[in-house]
């Protein structure tokens, strides 16, 4: 079955995002198929596919951006690919959205993948688990429908480390004094509750060479257990609605973006900003059609007796 994905096309610095004001907590596993668009072949920056939020009160909020599609292009056979997560303190007494570090990084080496493979469909899964003192972030990837799921990075970082990086960012990027940065970073107490998530892209691109991000089938699960590769492989092949999921969105294009939660839990998405379009042809995950019944001929009949 051939169908279109949904295209997120941020232009003129206008973000294109779908939002849900709730999320599994303290552990979330989110997966999606994503495909970057770039023409002609060239180096490009991040695609911000998924964003996970924590906290609701000033002084405890944070966000994690799950990014992919970072390409360093030399030729068809010399192309490196990067995907990672970026942690930001968003509810501080100083500026909002202070970078606190990149984690669970995957960096291919030249020869691992061709440019064609890097710009084909890639499946990603990210898991975020928050405790009283730290956050664990895991990342898996699968290049193209014929590939296999592999571990693409894992990090456990303490809130103390996040505050230290936050302090350095305030000094180096925002020109705060050491005492000011110390006060702001020490007053930030990260929430242990995951509160929301977004699907989409920031408005970082203005040129016509960037053809947007196509996305297909976003699935959320409530779990703090480390999933096996065989389990993740099964998730990557899902086509039909998954009623065991916390939320399940096909994100196929039927004249408009499809916001319905297919899990039956009623957690439909909201389109926050930007315009959506028909994306690239979705990965072929549908099960094959059953074989047609054999045409009936006279050989289908059984004759009894010998006089005929």
C-alpha positions as CSV (number, residue, x, y, z in Angstrom):
1,X,0.0,0.0,0.0
2,X,1.4,3.4,-1.0
3,X,0.6,6.5,1.1
4,X,2.1,9.8,1.9
5,X,3.8,10.9,5.1
6,X,3.3,14.3,6.7
7,X,5.8,17.0,5.7
8,X,6.9,19.6,8.3
9,X,8.3,22.5,6.4
10,X,9.6,25.4,8.6
11,X,10.3,28.5,6.5
12,X,11.1,32.1,7.4
13,X,11.8,31.0,11.0
14,X,8.2,29.8,11.6
15,X,8.1,26.5,13.6
16,X,5.9,23.7,12.5
17,X,4.8,21.6,15.4
18,X,2.2,19.2,16.8
19,X,1.7,19.2,20.6
20,X,0.2,17.1,23.4
21,X,0.0,18.6,26.9
22,X,0.7,15.3,28.6
23,X,3.2,12.5,28.4
24,X,4.2,9.2,30.1
25,X,6.2,9.8,33.3
26,X,8.8,9.1,34.7
27,X,9.8,7.0,31.7
28,X,8.8,7.6,28.1
29,X,9.8,5.7,24.9
30,X,9.0,7.5,21.7
31,X,9.7,6.3,18.2
32,X,9.2,7.6,14.7
33,X,10.2,7.2,11.0
34,X,11.8,10.4,9.7
35,X,13.3,11.4,6.4
36,X,15.1,14.6,5.7
37,X,14.9,16.5,2.5
38,X,17.8,18.4,0.9
39,X,18.6,19.3,-2.7
40,X,21.2,19.3,-4.2
41,X,23.3,16.9,-2.1
42,X,25.1,18.9,0.6
43,X,26.0,19.3,4.2
44,X,23.1,20.2,6.5
45,X,22.2,20.7,10.2
46,X,19.8,19.1,12.6
47,X,16.2,18.0,12.1
48,X,14.4,18.6,15.4
49,X,11.9,15.7,15.3
50,X,10.7,15.2,18.9
51,X,10.8,17.5,21.9
52,X,10.1,16.2,25.5
53,X,9.2,18.6,28.3
54,X,9.4,18.4,32.1
55,X,8.0,20.5,34.8
56,X,5.3,23.2,34.9
57,X,6.5,25.6,37.6
58,X,9.0,28.4,37.2
59,X,12.4,27.2,38.4
60,X,12.0,23.5,37.5
61,X,11.2,23.3,33.8
62,X,13.4,21.6,31.1
63,X,13.2,20.3,27.6
64,X,15.0,17.6,25.6
65,X,15.3,17.9,21.8
66,X,15.6,14.7,19.9
67,X,17.5,15.6,16.7
68,X,18.6,13.7,13.7
69,X,19.5,14.4,10.0
70,X,22.8,16.2,10.6
71,X,24.8,15.4,7.5
72,X,28.4,16.1,6.6
73,X,28.5,15.5,2.8
74,X,31.5,15.0,0.7
75,X,30.3,12.6,-2.0
76,X,27.7,9.8,-2.4
77,X,30.0,7.3,-0.6
78,X,31.6,9.8,1.8
79,X,28.8,11.0,4.1
80,X,28.7,11.1,7.9
81,X,25.5,11.2,10.0
82,X,24.8,12.6,13.4
83,X,21.9,12.2,15.8
84,X,21.7,13.1,19.5
85,X,19.6,14.7,22.2
86,X,20.0,18.3,23.5
87,X,19.1,19.2,27.1
88,X,17.8,22.8,27.9
89,X,16.8,24.5,31.1
90,X,13.6,26.3,30.2
91,X,12.2,27.5,33.5
92,X,15.0,29.6,35.2
93,X,15.3,32.9,36.9
94,X,17.5,34.0,34.0
95,X,17.1,33.4,30.3
96,X,14.9,30.5,29.1
97,X,16.2,27.7,27.0
98,X,19.7,27.5,28.4
99,X,21.8,24.7,26.8
100,X,22.9,22.1,29.4
101,X,24.6,19.6,27.1
102,X,24.3,17.1,24.2
103,X,23.8,13.5,25.1
104,X,23.2,10.0,23.6
105,X,25.2,11.0,20.5
106,X,25.5,8.9,17.4
107,X,28.3,9.8,14.9
108,X,28.8,7.6,11.9
109,X,32.2,7.4,10.2
110,X,32.7,7.8,6.5
111,X,31.8,4.6,4.7
112,X,29.1,3.5,7.2
113,X,26.3,4.9,5.1
114,X,25.9,6.4,1.6
115,X,24.3,9.8,1.1
116,X,21.3,8.0,-0.4
117,X,20.9,5.9,2.8
118,X,21.3,9.0,5.0
119,X,18.4,10.7,3.2
120,X,16.2,7.7,3.0
121,X,13.7,6.7,5.8
122,X,15.4,6.2,9.2
123,X,13.6,5.0,12.3
124,X,14.6,6.4,15.6
125,X,13.6,5.6,19.2
126,X,14.4,7.7,22.2
127,X,13.8,6.9,25.9
128,X,13.9,9.4,28.7
129,X,13.8,8.3,32.3
130,X,13.9,10.9,35.1
131,X,14.8,10.1,38.7
132,X,15.3,12.3,41.8
133,X,18.9,13.0,40.9
134,X,19.5,12.3,37.2
135,X,18.1,11.7,33.8
136,X,18.8,8.7,31.5
137,X,18.5,9.2,27.8
138,X,18.8,6.3,25.3
139,X,18.7,6.4,21.5
140,X,18.3,3.7,18.9
141,X,18.3,3.9,15.1
142,X,17.5,1.8,12.0
143,X,18.6,2.9,8.6
144,X,16.0,2.2,6.0
145,X,13.3,-0.5,6.2
146,X,15.8,-3.3,5.3
147,X,18.2,-2.3,8.1
148,X,18.4,-3.5,11.7
149,X,17.8,-1.6,14.9
150,X,21.1,-0.7,16.7
151,X,22.0,1.2,19.9
152,X,22.9,4.7,18.8
153,X,23.9,6.3,22.1
154,X,23.1,6.2,25.9
155,X,23.7,8.7,28.6
156,X,22.9,9.1,32.3
157,X,23.6,12.6,33.5
158,X,23.2,14.0,37.0
159,X,21.3,17.3,37.7
160,X,24.6,18.5,39.3
161,X,26.3,18.1,35.9
162,X,23.5,19.8,34.1
163,X,23.7,22.8,36.5
164,X,27.5,23.0,35.9
165,X,27.1,23.1,32.1
166,X,24.2,25.6,32.5
167,X,26.4,27.9,34.6
168,X,29.2,27.7,32.0
169,X,26.7,28.5,29.2
170,X,25.3,31.5,31.1
171,X,28.9,32.9,31.5
172,X,30.2,32.1,28.0
173,X,27.0,32.7,25.9
174,X,25.0,35.2,27.9
175,X,27.8,37.2,29.5
176,X,26.6,36.7,33.1
177,X,29.1,37.1,35.9
178,X,30.3,34.0,37.8
179,X,28.2,35.0,40.9
180,X,25.1,35.7,38.7
181,X,25.4,32.4,36.9
182,X,25.9,30.5,40.1
183,X,22.8,32.0,41.6
184,X,20.7,31.2,38.5
185,X,22.0,27.6,38.0
186,X,21.6,26.8,41.7
187,X,18.0,28.0,41.8
188,X,17.1,25.6,39.0
189,X,15.7,22.4,40.5
190,X,14.7,20.1,37.5
191,X,11.3,18.6,37.8
192,X,11.1,14.8,37.9
193,X,7.9,14.8,36.0
194,X,7.6,14.6,32.2
195,X,4.7,16.8,31.3
196,X,4.4,17.2,27.5
197,X,5.8,16.4,24.1
198,X,5.9,17.9,20.6
199,X,6.4,16.5,17.1
200,X,7.9,18.9,14.5
201,X,10.5,21.2,13.5
202,X,11.9,24.6,14.6
203,X,12.0,27.4,12.0
204,X,15.7,27.3,11.4
205,X,15.7,27.3,7.6
206,X,14.9,29.9,5.0
207,X,16.6,28.6,1.8
208,X,14.8,26.7,-0.9
209,X,17.5,24.0,-0.7
210,X,15.9,22.5,2.5
211,X,12.9,20.5,1.6
212,X,11.6,19.9,5.1
213,X,11.2,16.8,7.3
214,X,8.8,14.0,6.4
215,X,7.6,12.0,9.4
216,X,5.5,8.9,9.7
217,X,4.1,6.8,12.6
218,X,5.0,8.4,16.0
219,X,4.4,6.0,18.9
220,X,4.7,6.6,22.7
221,X,5.0,4.1,25.4
222,X,5.1,4.4,29.2
223,X,8.1,2.5,30.4
224,X,11.3,2.8,32.4
225,X,12.6,-0.6,31.4
226,X,15.5,-0.9,28.8
227,X,13.8,-2.4,25.7
228,X,15.5,-5.2,23.8
229,X,16.7,-4.8,20.3
230,X,14.2,-7.5,19.1
231,X,11.4,-5.6,20.8
232,X,12.4,-2.4,19.1
233,X,12.7,-4.2,15.8
234,X,9.1,-5.2,16.2
235,X,8.1,-1.6,16.9
236,X,9.9,-0.4,13.8
237,X,7.7,-2.7,11.6
238,X,4.4,-1.7,13.1
239,X,1.8,-0.6,10.6
240,X,-1.6,-1.1,12.1
241,X,-2.9,0.8,15.1
242,X,-1.2,-0.3,18.4
243,X,-3.8,-0.5,21.2
244,X,-1.0,-1.4,23.7
245,X,0.7,2.0,23.2
246,X,0.3,5.0,25.4
247,X,-0.4,6.9,22.2
248,X,-0.1,6.0,18.5
249,X,-0.2,8.4,15.6
250,X,0.1,7.2,12.0
251,X,0.8,10.7,10.6
252,X,-0.2,9.7,7.1
253,X,-1.4,12.5,4.8
254,X,-5.1,12.4,3.8
255,X,-5.5,15.9,2.5
256,X,-4.5,17.2,6.0
257,X,-2.3,16.2,8.9
258,X,-3.9,13.3,10.8
259,X,-4.0,14.1,14.6
260,X,-5.9,11.1,15.8
261,X,-4.5,8.8,18.5
262,X,-5.0,5.3,17.1
263,X,-4.3,3.6,20.4
264,X,-7.9,4.3,21.6
265,X,-6.7,6.3,24.5
266,X,-8.0,9.6,23.1
267,X,-4.8,11.5,23.2
268,X,-5.2,13.4,20.0
269,X,-2.6,16.0,18.9
270,X,-3.0,19.7,18.5
271,X,-1.4,21.6,15.6
272,X,0.4,24.5,17.4
273,X,2.0,26.4,14.6
274,X,3.0,26.4,10.9
275,X,1.6,24.6,7.9
276,X,1.7,21.0,7.0
277,X,1.9,19.3,3.6
278,X,1.9,15.9,1.9
279,X,5.3,14.4,2.6
280,X,7.5,11.9,0.9
281,X,6.0,8.4,0.2
282,X,5.8,6.6,3.5
283,X,8.0,3.6,4.3
284,X,6.4,0.4,3.1
285,X,5.4,-1.2,6.3
286,X,2.0,-2.6,5.3
287,X,1.7,-6.4,5.4
288,X,1.6,-8.0,1.9
289,X,-1.8,-8.6,0.4
290,X,-2.9,-12.2,0.6
291,X,-2.5,-14.2,-2.6
292,X,-5.4,-14.1,-4.9
293,X,-7.5,-17.3,-4.9
294,X,-6.6,-19.8,-7.6
295,X,-8.8,-19.6,-10.7
296,X,-11.2,-22.4,-10.8
297,X,-10.9,-24.8,-13.7
298,X,-12.4,-28.2,-14.5
299,X,-9.5,-29.7,-12.6
300,X,-11.1,-28.4,-9.4
301,X,-13.8,-31.0,-9.7
302,X,-13.6,-34.5,-8.5
303,X,-15.4,-37.2,-10.5
304,X,-16.6,-40.4,-8.9
305,X,-16.9,-43.7,-10.8
306,X,-15.3,-44.9,-14.0
307,X,-18.0,-44.2,-16.5
308,X,-17.7,-40.6,-17.6
